[in-house]
């Protein structure tokens, strides 16, 4: 598998971020001709076209600040977002910090072993109790883990501004010099807690608390599939973090369609899972699911390796997956942002954090069963697995930045879609349904699936 220079790709990403920042608001608006209402109407119009006549979204869907604000209020804040996996915070006091849609959050395992998502905004004067890059050695009980300032272990949360102290469940423990504040009740001033649920080991948060369904109900049709991989008991063994100069939909579309195997991944994924053989299931109300079967060449290589007691995959194949699970990758996009790959030997999860219309933060992970982590050759397996994952992720990163840059160009044209890009069309239909205040398949007939 070819090696791509990660440093070079990250430098290119940084360049695109800076180029985007130099574009003035006036320049951006000069390239956007549709109002928000016109954009919403156009998305609904093209979403009702059959797949055979489908075209790409208007550029406003990827570049308009007004449309991004609409998405935040209508898709992301009311929806469920996976922010962590339980294997990342296994012990009481383990925590992960992240900022999602401007909300500074802590995902923490409390003293009882439960999981909470708390605000990092101190209820006293609004100080971020663990702001990125801030702090003094030895200040407060939190110990950050090697490799980043986004996670660590603590017995308490201490605000560095006025030393208000909070328990792991967010309750206010101590607040010095507040004795003269009339009618002050300590129990009333804990960190805000957000609605949180765990589904198959993934920790979901609902920012505005208005989600109509539980995560379990929303993804009920995916539960059996997740159970085959026993994702709840898997372990995140690798993470990579990115700041990407693109709209979240450019990433989601690229993640879900396999047409680009024939271009972007011509030397990596295309020989294993040829684009022509990939297919998409019938339309669902809450998610998209695609199948990427292995080609004949890959199947022959697997048979030859296993006949000689060798191992073709990076990690040992997961037992009990059956024929389809052993010889294909499965792609899932749970609305709005839950993106998952199930492979014969591992699961890959993307945590997508939209930041602006032309920027997102991304965490890519590799997850394996606990039994794999105990394998005597696990270190070598992990090295191979992460190299392979990073390689095709880097190929995608090059594309994502380049696509976003074209959105505001004079040469931008709205293209026609291939039948292999059915997931892109289904994302359009999801957006259109949300504009109408419903879900796909509830007020339109469900689109038929493709034949394998």
C-alpha positions in Angstrom: 0.0 0.0 0.0 1.5 3.4 -1.0 2.6 5.7 1.7 1.3 9.3 1.7 3.2 12.0 3.5 0.9 13.0 6.4 2.9 16.1 7.2 2.4 17.3 3.6 -1.4 16.7 3.7 -1.7 18.5 7.1 0.2 21.5 5.7 -2.1 21.6 2.7 -5.1 21.5 5.1 -3.6 24.4 7.0 -3.1 26.4 3.8 -6.7 25.8 2.8 -7.9 26.9 6.2 -5.9 30.2 5.9 -7.2 30.7 2.4 -10.8 30.3 3.5 -10.2 32.8 6.3 -8.8 35.5 3.9 -12.0 35.5 1.9 -14.0 38.5 3.0 -17.7 38.3 3.8 -18.4 40.5 0.8 -16.5 38.1 -1.5 -18.4 35.2 -0.2 -21.8 36.9 -0.6 -20.9 37.9 -4.1 -20.6 34.2 -5.1 -23.9 33.2 -3.4 -27.0 34.1 -5.4 -29.7 32.2 -3.5 -31.3 33.4 -0.3 -31.9 30.9 2.5 -35.5 30.4 1.5 -34.5 29.9 -2.1 -31.8 27.4 -1.0 -34.3 25.4 1.1 -36.8 25.4 -1.9 -34.1 24.2 -4.3 -33.0 21.4 -2.1 -36.6 20.2 -1.9 -37.0 20.4 -5.7 -33.9 18.4 -6.5 -34.5 15.8 -3.8 -37.8 14.9 -5.5 -35.9 14.1 -8.7 -35.4 10.4 -9.4 -31.9 9.1 -8.9 -31.4 8.8 -12.7 -31.9 12.6 -13.0 -30.2 13.7 -9.8 -27.8 16.6 -9.5 -25.6 18.1 -6.8 -26.8 20.6 -4.3 -26.5 24.3 -4.9 -23.3 25.8 -3.7 -25.1 27.7 -1.0 -25.7 24.4 0.8 -21.9 24.2 1.3 -20.9 27.8 1.6 -23.8 29.9 3.0 -23.5 31.0 6.6 -27.3 31.3 6.8 -27.8 27.8 5.7 -25.2 26.4 8.1 -27.0 28.3 10.9 -30.2 26.6 9.8 -28.6 23.2 9.9 -27.3 23.9 13.4 -30.7 24.7 14.7 -32.7 22.1 12.8 -30.3 19.1 12.5 -27.5 19.2 15.0 -28.8 20.7 18.2 -32.1 18.8 18.2 -30.4 15.6 17.0 -28.3 12.9 18.7 -24.5 13.2 18.3 -22.0 10.5 19.2 -19.2 12.2 21.1 -17.2 9.3 22.6 -17.1 5.5 23.2 -17.2 4.1 26.7 -13.9 2.4 26.1 -12.3 5.9 26.0 -13.3 6.7 29.6 -13.4 3.4 31.4 -12.6 4.5 35.0 -14.3 6.9 37.3 -12.8 10.3 36.8 -11.8 9.7 33.2 -12.9 12.6 31.0 -12.8 13.9 27.4 -13.2 17.6 26.5 -14.7 18.8 23.2 -16.4 21.8 21.8 -19.5 21.0 19.8 -21.4 23.8 18.0 -19.7 26.3 20.3 -20.7 24.3 23.5 -17.6 23.5 25.7 -18.4 20.0 26.9 -16.9 17.4 29.3 -17.7 13.7 28.8 -17.0 12.1 32.1 -17.3 8.8 33.9 -18.7 9.6 37.3 -18.0 7.9 40.7 -20.8 5.4 40.1 -19.4 4.4 36.7 -22.2 6.3 34.9 -21.5 8.6 32.0 -22.4 12.3 31.9 -22.0 15.1 29.4 -21.5 18.4 31.3 -21.0 22.0 30.3 -17.5 23.3 31.0 -19.0 26.8 31.6 -18.7 27.7 35.3 -22.1 28.8 36.6 -20.3 31.6 38.6 -18.9 33.9 35.9 -19.0 31.7 32.8 -15.3 30.7 32.8 -14.4 27.6 30.8 -13.2 25.4 33.6 -10.7 23.6 31.3 -10.1 25.9 28.4 -7.9 24.4 25.6 -4.2 25.4 26.0 -4.8 27.1 29.4 -3.5 26.3 32.8 -0.5 26.0 35.0 1.5 23.0 36.0 -0.1 21.5 39.1 -3.1 23.8 39.0 -6.1 21.7 39.9 -6.6 18.0 40.3 -6.9 17.1 36.6 -4.1 15.1 35.0 -4.1 15.3 31.2 -3.0 12.1 29.4 0.0 12.1 27.1 -0.9 13.0 23.6 -3.3 15.9 24.0 -5.1 18.3 26.2 -8.6 17.0 25.3 -8.7 14.2 27.9 -7.4 13.0 31.2 -8.3 11.9 34.7 -9.5 13.8 37.7 -11.2 13.4 41.1 -12.8 16.9 40.9 -13.3 19.7 38.5 -11.8 23.0 39.6 -12.5 26.3 37.9 -9.2 28.2 37.6 -10.9 31.6 37.8 -12.3 31.7 41.4 -11.6 28.1 42.5 -15.2 26.9 42.5 -15.0 23.1 42.7 -17.4 20.5 41.2 -18.0 16.8 41.7 -17.8 14.4 38.8 -21.6 14.5 38.5 -21.4 18.3 38.1 -22.6 19.2 41.5 -21.0 22.2 43.2 -18.8 21.0 46.0 -17.1 24.2 47.2 -17.3 27.9 46.5 -15.0 30.1 48.6 -16.2 33.4 50.0 -19.8 33.0 49.1 -21.1 33.1 52.6 -22.4 36.7 52.4 -24.5 36.1 49.2 -28.1 36.3 50.4 -30.2 33.1 49.7 -27.3 31.4 47.9 -27.9 27.7 47.8 -24.9 25.6 46.7 -27.1 22.8 45.3 -28.5 25.2 42.7 -25.2 26.0 41.0 -23.8 22.9 39.5 -22.5 22.5 36.0 -25.2 22.2 33.4 -25.8 18.5 32.3 -26.9 17.7 28.8 -29.3 14.9 27.8 -27.1 11.8 27.3 -27.7 8.2 26.2 -25.5 5.2 25.5 -26.2 3.0 22.5 -23.9 0.0 21.7 -21.1 1.7 23.7 -21.3 5.0 21.9 -22.1 8.1 24.1 -24.6 10.3 22.5 -25.6 13.9 23.5 -28.7 15.9 22.6 -27.8 19.5 23.0 -31.2 21.2 23.2 -32.9 18.2 24.9 -35.7 18.1 22.4 -35.0 14.8 20.6 -38.3 13.1 20.1 -36.9 9.5 20.2 -34.3 7.8 22.2 -31.1 6.7 20.4 -32.2 3.1 20.8 -35.5 3.8 19.1 -33.9 5.9 16.4 -31.4 3.3 15.4 -33.5 0.2 16.3 -33.0 -1.3 12.8 -29.2 -1.1 13.2 -29.1 -2.8 16.6 -28.8 -6.4 15.3 -26.0 -5.4 12.9 -24.1 -3.6 15.7 -24.6 -6.6 18.0 -22.9 -8.9 15.4 -19.7 -6.9 15.9 -20.3 -6.5 19.7 -19.4 -2.8 19.3 -20.5 -2.1 22.9 -17.5 -4.1 24.1 -15.0 -3.0 21.6 -12.0 -0.8 22.4 -10.8 2.4 20.6 -7.1 1.6 19.9 -6.2 4.4 17.5 -7.3 8.0 17.0 -6.3 10.7 14.5 -7.5 14.3 14.8 -8.0 16.8 11.9 -9.1 20.4 11.3 -10.5 20.3 7.7 -11.3 23.2 5.5 -14.6 21.8 4.2 -18.3 21.7 4.9 -19.6 18.7 6.9 -21.7 17.4 3.9 -18.6 17.2 1.7 -17.1 14.8 4.2 -20.4 12.9 4.7 -20.9 12.5 1.0 -17.3 11.4 0.5 -17.6 8.9 3.4 -20.8 7.3 2.1 -20.3 7.0 -1.7 -17.8 4.5 -3.1 -17.7 5.8 -6.6 -14.5 7.6 -5.7 -12.7 4.3 -5.1 -12.1 4.4 -8.8 -10.2 7.7 -8.5 -9.1 8.8 -5.1 -8.5 5.3 -3.8 -7.3 3.7 -7.1 -4.3 2.0 -5.5 -5.7 1.3 -2.0 -9.4 0.5 -1.8 -10.4 0.0 -5.4 -8.4 -3.2 -5.8 -10.1 -4.7 -2.7 -13.6 -3.3 -3.1 -14.2 -2.2 -6.7 -16.6 0.8 -7.0 -18.7 -1.0 -9.6 -19.7 -3.7 -7.1 -20.8 -1.4 -4.2 -24.5 -0.9 -3.5 -27.0 1.0 -1.2 -29.9 -0.4 0.7 -33.5 1.0 0.4 -34.1 4.4 1.9 -34.6 4.5 5.7 -36.0 7.2 7.9 -33.0 7.5 10.2 -29.9 6.3 8.4 -28.2 5.2 5.2 -26.5 1.8 4.9 -24.2 0.8 2.1 -22.3 -2.4 1.2 -18.8 -2.6 -0.2 -18.2 -6.3 -1.2 -14.7 -7.6 -1.7 -13.8 -8.3 -5.3 -12.7 -11.7 -6.6 -9.0 -10.8 -6.3 -9.3 -10.0 -2.6 -11.3 -13.1 -1.9 -8.7 -15.2 -3.6 -6.0 -13.6 -1.5 -7.9 -14.2 1.7 -8.5 -17.9 0.8 -4.8 -18.4 0.0 -3.6 -16.7 3.2 -6.0 -18.7 5.4 -5.2 -21.9 3.7 -1.6 -21.5 4.9 -2.7 -20.4 8.4 -1.9 -16.8 7.5 -3.8 -13.6 8.2 -4.9 -11.4 5.4 -6.6 -8.7 7.5 -4.7 -6.3 9.8 -6.4 -7.8 12.8 -7.8 -11.3 13.4 -11.2 -11.7 11.7 -14.2 -11.2 14.1 -16.0 -14.5 14.7 -19.6 -15.0 13.9 -20.0 -12.4 11.2 -21.2 -14.8 8.5 -20.4 -14.7 4.8 -21.4 -11.1 4.1 -19.6 -9.7 7.2 -16.4 -11.6 6.3 -16.2 -10.4 2.8 -17.3 -6.8 2.8 -17.2 -3.4 4.5 -20.5 -1.9 5.6 -21.0 1.9 5.7 -23.6 3.5 8.0 -24.6 7.2 8.3 -27.0 7.7 11.1 -28.7 11.1 10.8 -27.3 13.6 11.3 -23.6 12.9 11.9 -23.1 9.3 13.1 -20.7 7.6 10.6 -19.4 4.1 11.0 -17.6 1.4 9.0 -17.9 -2.2 9.9 -15.1 -4.4 8.5 -14.3 -8.1 9.0 -11.6 -7.3 11.6 -12.4 -3.9 13.0 -14.9 -1.0 13.2 -14.0 2.6 12.1 -15.9 5.5 13.7 -15.8 9.1 12.6 -16.6 11.9 15.1 -17.7 14.8 13.0 -17.8 18.3 14.6 -19.1 21.0 12.3 -17.4 24.3 13.1 -18.5 26.6 10.3 -19.9 26.4 6.8 -16.4 25.7 5.5 -14.7 24.0 8.4 -15.0 21.0 10.6 -13.0 19.0 13.2 -12.8 15.3 12.7 -11.6 12.4 14.8 -11.1 9.1 13.1 -10.8 5.9 15.2 -10.0 2.2 14.9 -12.0 -0.1 17.2 -11.3 -3.8 17.8 -12.6 -6.5 20.2 -10.8 -6.8 23.6 -9.6 -10.3 22.6 -7.6 -8.6 19.7 -5.9 -6.3 22.2 -4.6 -9.3 24.1 -3.1 -11.0 21.1 0.6 -11.5 21.5 1.3 -9.8 18.1 -1.2 -7.0 18.8 1.5 -4.2 18.6 2.5 -5.2 15.1 -1.1 -5.6 14.1 -1.9 -2.2 15.4 1.0 -0.6 13.5 -0.2 -2.2 10.3 -3.8 -1.3 10.9 -3.2 2.3 11.7 -0.9 2.7 8.6 -3.6 1.3 6.4 -6.3 3.5 8.0 -4.1 6.7 7.8 -3.2 6.0 4.2 -6.7 6.1 2.8 -7.8 8.8 5.2 -5.1 11.0 3.8 -6.3 10.3 0.3 -9.7 11.6 1.4 -8.3 14.7 3.1 -6.6 15.8 -0.1 -10.0 15.6 -1.9 -12.1 17.3 0.8 -10.0 20.5 0.9 -9.9 20.8 -2.9 -13.7 20.3 -3.3 -14.5 23.1 -0.8 -12.2 25.5 -2.4 -14.1 25.2 -5.7 -17.5 26.0 -4.1 -16.9 29.7 -4.4 -15.1 29.7 -7.7 -16.6 31.2 -10.9 -16.0 27.8 -12.6 -18.2 25.8 -10.2 -20.9 23.8 -11.9 -23.6 21.6 -10.4 -22.9 18.1 -11.6 -25.0 15.0 -12.4 -24.8 12.0 -10.0 -23.9 8.4 -10.9 -26.1 5.6 -9.7 -23.1 4.7 -7.4 -23.6 8.0 -5.7 -27.1 7.0 -4.4 -26.0 7.9 -0.8 -25.4 11.5 -1.9 -28.9 11.6 -3.3 -30.3 10.1 0.0 -28.5 12.9 2.0 -30.4 15.4 -0.2 -33.6 13.6 0.6 -32.8 13.7 4.3 -32.2 17.5 4.1 -35.4 18.0 2.2 -37.5 16.0 4.6 -36.1 18.0 7.6 -37.0 21.2 5.7 -40.5 19.9 5.5 -40.4 19.1 9.2 -40.4 15.3 8.9 -38.1 12.4 8.1 -37.4 10.5 4.9 -39.9 7.9 3.9 -42.6 9.4 6.2 -44.2 11.7 3.7 -42.7 10.3 0.5 -42.4 6.7 -0.7 -39.1 5.1 0.3 -36.5 4.9 -2.5 -35.8 1.4 -3.6 -32.5 -0.2 -2.8 -29.9 -1.3 -5.4 -29.3 -4.9 -6.3 -26.1 -6.4 -4.9 
